[in-house]
Amino acid sequence: MTVNRTFEDLVAEGAAAPTEGWDFSWFEGRATEARPSWGYARSAGERLARAESALDIQTGGGEVLDFALGGVEPARPGVLAATEGWPPNVAKATALLRPRGVVVVAAPDDAPLPFAEAAFDLVLSRHPVRPHWDEIARVLRPGGTYFAQHVGPASVFELVEYFLGPQPEEVRGVRDAEGERAGAEAAGLEVVGLRAERLRMEFRDVGAVVHFLRKVVWMVPGFTVEAYEPQLRALHERIEREGPFVAHSSRHLFDIRKPGG
């Protein structure tokens, strides 16, 4: 509970919370985000149960892949791999996923995938920084599938623009689903399914905002409590006066096939 907590206490809590991995349980009671209707992790598990070899790109701390595999054990691919670029997450994902037979490979997000051509019949990703379509097409077998949930355009921009001010349209339009569809098709892939949803988020105290911006570092690049103390204090007073700060996340789901096979 954060009732009657001081600004200093809330900010200190948000600044001290660990940021490794993609476990968002710290936010319980302090922030909420509606989930897409398609249930990505469950659906990914269903795909994994039918796959022979699978790769999870930018797995974070491995939490989503672990959940997906846990829902279908013992049905699982004979070959399982994951990539991650941030060293603390590589260690976290390795510890979590090794018992499930997943090989976690440290690989920068913008580097070629460290796997042979046509190595996988299923490639997964949840919230990649950006999709490298040529590499995804290269490592997929003919007839293979890329199944992924992407962050869409202007996601949580109510919060971004609170701190950074109005953003130009070329920034707001980054990660547009149709633009990404065009990129996939240019790489020779076939988009067989594309769904998009915009989802309500609530930040119930300023500590949750601090932790979120420290964890999702691309929202407000270079964010620190010290640099944005006046805005944070004003936001704390606004939440105390008006209730939760409301924003909206943007998500889209890709179901993509490599022709052939």
Secondary structure by P-SEA (a helix, b strand, c coil): ccccccaaaaaaaaaaccccccccccccccbbbbbcccaaaaaaaaaaaaccbbbbcccccaaaaaaaaaacccccccbbbbbbccaaaaaaaaaaccccbbbbbbcccccccccccccccbbbbccccccaaaaaaaaccccbbbbbcccccccaaaaaaaccccccccccccccaaaaaaaaaaacccccbbbbbbbbbbbccaaaaaaaaaaaccccccccccccaaaaaaaaaaaaccccbbbbbbbbbbbcccccc
